[in-house]
Amino acid sequence: MWKFLYDLLNYSPEAFRKYKIKLGDPEVVDVIPLKKMTQVPDTALDVAPSTPAQNTEALDAFFKQAVLEIQKKMPTHRAPTTW
């Protein structure tokens, strides 16, 4: 509501501007604390992710750039049982 009134008082005809002094500051509801973060862009990849294998290559490259080590665990397969 405050933003609507602010825009009305600042961008409308002069007749509304006499109420600008009554507007005041907006009410703070839930303040989100600020935290400074460092962002590092990824480098370009020479992979066209059009197959599942190439998608895996692209994800591996992204994870290496982000310094995320993901252990590759292959599921153990048993020989099919015969009937």
C-alpha positions in Angstrom: 0.0 0.0 0.0 2.8 2.4 0.9 4.4 2.0 -2.6 1.1 2.8 -4.3 0.7 5.9 -2.2 4.3 6.9 -2.8 3.8 6.6 -6.6 0.5 8.4 -6.4 2.1 11.3 -4.6 5.2 11.5 -6.6 4.0 10.8 -10.2 0.5 12.2 -10.2 -0.8 15.7 -10.7 0.1 18.5 -8.4 -3.1 18.3 -6.5 -1.9 15.1 -4.7 1.5 16.4 -3.8 0.3 18.4 -0.9 -0.2 15.1 1.0 3.5 14.0 0.5 4.6 15.2 3.9 2.0 12.8 5.6 3.3 9.7 3.8 6.2 8.9 6.1 8.4 5.8 5.8 7.3 2.3 4.9 6.6 -0.2 7.7 9.4 -2.8 8.2 7.8 -6.2 8.2 10.5 -8.9 8.1 14.0 -7.7 7.6 16.3 -10.1 5.8 19.9 -9.7 7.1 22.4 -8.7 4.5 25.4 -11.0 3.8 28.2 -10.2 1.4 29.0 -13.0 -1.0 31.7 -13.5 -3.6 30.6 -14.7 -7.0 32.9 -16.3 -9.4 31.6 -17.0 -13.0 32.0 -20.4 -14.5 34.1 -20.8 -17.6 32.6 -21.8 -20.9 32.3 -25.5 -21.7 33.0 -27.2 -24.9 30.2 -29.7 -24.4 26.8 -29.8 -26.2 24.5 -31.4 -23.6 22.2 -33.2 -26.0 22.6 -36.8 -24.6 22.6 -38.1 -21.1 26.4 -38.8 -21.3 27.1 -35.2 -22.4 24.8 -33.9 -19.6 27.0 -35.9 -17.2 30.1 -34.3 -18.7 28.7 -30.8 -18.4 27.6 -31.4 -14.7 31.0 -32.9 -13.9 32.7 -29.8 -15.4 30.4 -27.5 -13.4 31.1 -29.4 -10.2 34.9 -29.3 -10.8 34.7 -25.5 -11.3 32.7 -25.2 -8.1 35.2 -27.4 -6.3 32.5 -30.0 -5.4 33.7 -33.5 -5.1 31.0 -36.1 -5.8 31.9 -39.6 -5.2 30.8 -41.8 -8.1 29.2 -44.9 -6.6 28.2 -47.5 -9.1 25.3 -49.6 -8.0 26.3 -53.2 -7.5 24.5 -55.5 -9.8 23.8 -59.2 -9.2 23.7 -61.7 -11.9 20.1 -62.3 -12.9 18.5 -65.3 -11.3 17.5 -68.1 -13.6 14.0 -69.6 -13.3 
